[in-house]
């Protein structure tokens, strides 16, 4: 299928649930219709295969573009690994303070732990920190080896996410060539973030610790591009886990606007240029935040207040 035919086949769905509080329903509908049109137009300009899922956690409105399609998810797969770690801690099956030695063979490709000595040991909590904030692949592989691929996948099955699959360690190109790619769908990954927002399936303490990790942004401070964040206010209450591979750009995020939270997944693969995926994510993120920020501040008369 050509890129043009693929984009032409996109299906957009808006399913509206209960009305938002203290908002003008007609103004709300018009803003969400405009958002849908903006997403459609922007995705159509991206030379690649794109999946998007957005859910307004106040009204229940959704925008779905190939939301059930499997995509390679790059470092977004680290969110299910993080979930398994904290869920097992809740079950008393591990102590997050336990120390673990890093794998003997370092893979690099993201993060700073590849430069530590061969004898270095870190706690499970510290490994989770490096995996989440620096997207460190050596920290991730240490956790994969400790937790097990099958355990992560079983956890996703139990949560109702059968298409989300951890099939290989980080930077295992041979496994990828053999078809063992880490995959999910836009809808499943957004629903996992929705569970985290609700604190469902984890203890209150673990859910808050996970949210705290996803809210730390040291990569931005290091000058690396973070497309989902770059067009947002510096204090935007957003949690996100991005990912990137050659020809692949991904992100799953939670916008924690006090009166208008939303979840979003953007997966792009088969990109003609990697920068196109980054630009797509940045533009969609900005459009989403602008719309939901106005909805959060809109009165019953349709006026938007500070």
C-alpha positions as CSV (number, residue, x, y, z in Angstrom):
1,X,0.0,0.0,0.0
2,X,1.4,3.4,-0.9
3,X,1.8,6.1,1.7
4,X,-0.9,8.2,0.0
5,X,-3.4,5.2,0.0
6,X,-2.5,4.4,3.6
7,X,-3.2,8.0,4.8
8,X,-6.4,8.0,2.7
9,X,-7.6,4.9,4.5
10,X,-7.4,6.5,8.0
11,X,-10.5,6.3,10.0
12,X,-11.2,9.0,12.6
13,X,-13.6,8.3,15.4
14,X,-14.9,10.7,18.0
15,X,-16.9,8.9,20.8
16,X,-18.2,11.4,23.3
17,X,-19.3,10.3,26.7
18,X,-20.6,12.4,29.6
19,X,-20.4,16.2,29.1
20,X,-17.5,18.0,30.7
21,X,-18.2,20.0,33.8
22,X,-18.8,23.8,33.6
23,X,-18.2,24.0,29.8
24,X,-20.3,25.2,26.9
25,X,-21.2,21.9,25.2
26,X,-21.4,23.5,21.7
27,X,-18.1,25.3,22.1
28,X,-16.6,22.1,23.5
29,X,-17.8,20.1,20.4
30,X,-16.5,22.7,18.0
31,X,-13.0,22.7,19.7
32,X,-12.9,18.9,19.6
33,X,-14.0,18.9,15.9
34,X,-11.3,21.3,15.1
35,X,-8.7,19.2,17.0
36,X,-9.8,16.2,15.0
37,X,-9.4,18.1,11.7
38,X,-6.0,19.3,12.8
39,X,-4.8,15.8,13.7
40,X,-6.1,14.4,10.4
41,X,-4.4,17.1,8.3
42,X,-1.1,16.8,10.1
43,X,-1.0,13.0,9.9
44,X,-1.7,13.2,6.2
45,X,1.5,15.3,5.7
46,X,3.7,12.7,7.3
47,X,5.6,10.4,4.9
48,X,5.2,7.3,6.9
49,X,2.8,4.9,8.6
50,X,1.1,6.6,11.6
51,X,-1.1,5.5,14.5
52,X,-2.7,7.8,17.0
53,X,-5.0,7.4,19.9
54,X,-6.2,10.3,22.0
55,X,-8.7,10.1,24.9
56,X,-10.2,13.0,26.8
57,X,-10.4,11.6,30.3
58,X,-13.2,14.1,31.3
59,X,-15.7,13.7,28.5
60,X,-14.6,10.3,27.1
61,X,-14.1,11.7,23.6
62,X,-11.5,9.8,21.5
63,X,-9.6,10.3,18.3
64,X,-8.4,7.0,16.8
65,X,-6.2,6.5,13.8
66,X,-5.1,3.0,13.2
67,X,-5.4,2.5,16.9
68,X,-5.5,-1.3,16.7
69,X,-2.5,-1.6,14.4
70,X,0.7,-3.2,15.7
71,X,3.7,-0.8,15.6
72,X,7.3,-1.2,16.7
73,X,7.4,0.9,19.9
74,X,11.1,1.5,20.6
75,X,11.7,2.7,24.1
76,X,8.0,3.1,24.9
77,X,8.2,-0.6,25.8
78,X,10.0,0.5,28.9
79,X,6.6,1.6,30.4
80,X,5.4,-2.1,30.7
81,X,8.7,-3.1,32.2
82,X,8.4,-0.3,34.8
83,X,4.8,-1.4,35.5
84,X,5.9,-5.1,36.1
85,X,8.7,-3.9,38.4
86,X,6.4,-1.9,40.7
87,X,3.6,-4.4,40.5
88,X,5.9,-7.1,41.7
89,X,7.1,-4.9,44.5
90,X,3.5,-4.4,45.5
91,X,3.1,-8.2,45.7
92,X,6.1,-8.4,48.0
93,X,8.0,-10.4,45.4
94,X,11.0,-8.0,45.3
95,X,12.6,-5.1,47.2
96,X,13.2,-2.0,45.1
97,X,16.2,-1.4,47.3
98,X,17.9,-4.7,46.2
99,X,21.1,-4.1,44.3
100,X,21.7,-5.6,40.9
101,X,24.9,-5.8,38.8
102,X,24.7,-4.4,35.3
103,X,25.1,-6.9,32.4
104,X,28.7,-7.7,31.6
105,X,28.1,-6.9,28.0
106,X,27.0,-3.2,27.7
107,X,24.9,-2.3,24.7
108,X,24.9,1.5,25.0
109,X,22.7,3.4,22.5
110,X,21.2,5.6,25.2
111,X,22.0,6.6,28.8
112,X,25.2,6.8,30.8
113,X,25.5,3.5,32.5
114,X,27.6,2.0,29.7
115,X,30.5,4.0,31.2
116,X,30.3,2.6,34.7
117,X,32.8,0.0,35.9
118,X,32.1,-3.7,35.3
119,X,31.7,-4.1,39.0
120,X,29.0,-1.4,39.3
121,X,25.8,-2.3,41.1
122,X,22.6,-0.3,41.4
123,X,19.3,-0.7,43.2
124,X,16.3,-1.8,41.3
125,X,14.8,1.6,42.0
126,X,17.9,3.4,40.6
127,X,17.8,1.2,37.5
128,X,14.2,2.2,37.0
129,X,15.2,5.8,37.3
130,X,17.9,5.5,34.6
131,X,15.6,3.4,32.3
132,X,12.9,6.0,32.5
133,X,14.6,9.3,32.5
134,X,17.7,8.6,30.4
135,X,16.1,5.7,28.5
136,X,19.3,3.9,29.5
137,X,19.4,0.6,27.6
138,X,21.8,-1.1,29.9
139,X,19.6,-0.4,32.9
140,X,16.7,-1.7,30.8
141,X,18.4,-4.9,29.9
142,X,19.4,-5.5,33.6
143,X,15.7,-5.2,34.5
144,X,14.6,-7.4,31.6
145,X,17.1,-10.1,32.7
146,X,15.9,-9.8,36.3
147,X,12.1,-9.7,35.6
148,X,11.9,-11.9,32.5
149,X,10.2,-11.2,29.2
150,X,7.5,-13.7,29.9
151,X,6.6,-12.1,33.2
152,X,6.2,-8.7,31.6
153,X,4.0,-10.1,28.8
154,X,1.9,-12.1,31.4
155,X,1.3,-8.9,33.3
156,X,0.1,-7.1,30.1
157,X,-2.2,-10.1,29.5
158,X,-3.6,-9.8,33.0
159,X,-4.3,-6.1,32.4
160,X,-6.1,-6.7,29.2
161,X,-3.3,-5.8,26.7
162,X,-2.6,-8.9,24.7
163,X,-1.0,-7.0,21.8
164,X,1.7,-5.4,23.9
165,X,4.7,-7.6,23.7
166,X,8.3,-7.4,25.0
167,X,10.1,-9.8,22.7
168,X,13.8,-8.8,22.9
169,X,16.4,-7.0,24.9
170,X,17.4,-3.4,23.9
171,X,19.7,-3.1,20.9
172,X,19.3,-6.7,19.9
173,X,19.3,-6.1,16.2
174,X,19.6,-9.8,15.4
175,X,16.3,-10.5,17.3
176,X,14.7,-7.6,15.4
177,X,15.8,-9.1,12.0
178,X,14.3,-12.4,13.1
179,X,11.0,-10.7,13.7
180,X,11.1,-10.5,17.5
181,X,10.3,-6.8,17.7
182,X,8.8,-5.0,20.8
183,X,5.3,-4.0,19.7
184,X,2.0,-2.6,20.9
185,X,-1.0,-0.7,19.5
186,X,-1.8,3.0,20.1
187,X,-4.9,2.1,22.0
188,X,-3.3,-0.4,24.4
189,X,-0.4,1.8,25.3
190,X,-2.7,4.8,25.9
191,X,-5.0,2.6,28.1
192,X,-2.0,1.6,30.1
193,X,-1.2,5.2,30.8
194,X,-4.8,5.8,31.6
195,X,-4.6,3.0,34.3
196,X,-1.5,4.8,35.7
197,X,-3.5,8.1,35.9
198,X,-6.3,6.3,37.8
199,X,-3.9,4.4,40.0
200,X,-5.6,1.2,39.0
201,X,-3.7,-2.1,39.4
202,X,-0.9,-0.6,41.5
203,X,-0.7,0.6,45.1
204,X,-1.1,4.3,45.5
205,X,2.5,4.6,46.5
206,X,3.8,2.7,43.4
207,X,1.5,4.6,41.1
208,X,2.7,7.9,42.4
209,X,6.4,6.8,42.2
210,X,5.9,5.7,38.5
211,X,4.2,9.0,37.7
212,X,7.1,10.9,39.4
213,X,9.7,9.0,37.3
214,X,7.8,9.8,34.1
215,X,7.6,13.5,35.0
216,X,11.4,13.9,35.3
217,X,13.0,15.4,32.2
218,X,16.8,15.4,32.4
219,X,17.2,14.7,28.7
220,X,15.8,18.1,27.9
221,X,18.3,19.7,30.2
222,X,21.1,17.8,28.3
223,X,20.0,19.5,25.1
224,X,18.6,16.4,23.4
225,X,15.4,16.8,21.4
226,X,12.2,15.8,23.1
227,X,9.6,16.5,20.4
228,X,6.5,15.9,22.6
229,X,7.7,18.6,25.1
230,X,9.4,21.2,22.9
231,X,6.4,23.3,22.0
232,X,4.8,23.1,25.4
233,X,5.1,25.5,28.3
234,X,8.1,24.6,30.6
235,X,5.7,23.9,33.5
236,X,3.2,21.9,31.5
237,X,1.9,19.0,33.7
238,X,2.8,16.3,31.3
239,X,4.2,12.8,31.8
240,X,5.7,11.0,28.8
241,X,7.8,8.1,27.6
242,X,9.3,8.6,24.1
243,X,11.1,6.2,21.9
244,X,13.1,6.3,18.7
245,X,14.8,3.9,16.3
246,X,15.8,4.4,12.7
247,X,12.7,5.2,10.8
248,X,10.6,5.0,14.0
249,X,9.4,7.7,16.4
250,X,7.0,6.9,19.3
251,X,5.5,8.5,22.4
252,X,2.9,7.7,25.0
253,X,1.9,10.6,27.3
254,X,-0.5,11.8,30.0
255,X,-1.5,15.4,30.1
256,X,-2.3,16.1,33.7
257,X,-4.3,19.3,33.3
258,X,-6.2,19.6,36.6
259,X,-9.6,19.9,35.0
260,X,-9.0,18.2,31.7
261,X,-6.5,15.3,31.7
262,X,-5.9,13.4,28.5
263,X,-3.9,10.5,27.3
264,X,-2.2,10.2,23.9
265,X,-0.2,7.7,21.9
266,X,1.6,8.6,18.7
267,X,3.4,5.9,16.8
268,X,5.1,6.5,13.4
269,X,7.1,4.0,11.5
270,X,8.5,3.5,7.9
271,X,9.4,7.2,8.0
272,X,11.1,8.6,5.0
273,X,13.0,10.9,7.3
274,X,13.4,10.6,11.1
275,X,12.8,14.3,11.5
276,X,9.4,14.0,10.0
277,X,8.3,11.8,12.9
278,X,9.8,14.2,15.5
279,X,8.0,17.1,13.8
280,X,4.7,15.2,13.7
281,X,4.9,14.4,17.4
282,X,5.8,18.0,18.3
283,X,3.0,19.5,16.2
284,X,0.3,17.1,17.5
285,X,1.4,17.6,21.1
286,X,1.1,21.3,20.8
287,X,-2.4,21.0,19.2
288,X,-3.6,18.7,21.9
289,X,-2.3,20.8,24.8
290,X,-3.7,24.0,23.3
291,X,-7.2,22.4,23.0
292,X,-7.3,20.7,26.3
293,X,-5.9,23.7,28.1
294,X,-8.6,25.9,26.7
295,X,-11.3,23.3,27.6
296,X,-9.9,23.2,31.2
297,X,-10.3,26.9,31.5
298,X,-13.6,27.4,29.6
299,X,-16.6,28.6,31.5
300,X,-20.3,27.7,30.9
301,X,-20.6,30.8,28.7
302,X,-17.6,29.7,26.5
303,X,-15.2,32.2,27.9
304,X,-11.7,31.0,28.5
305,X,-10.3,32.4,31.8
306,X,-6.7,32.4,33.2
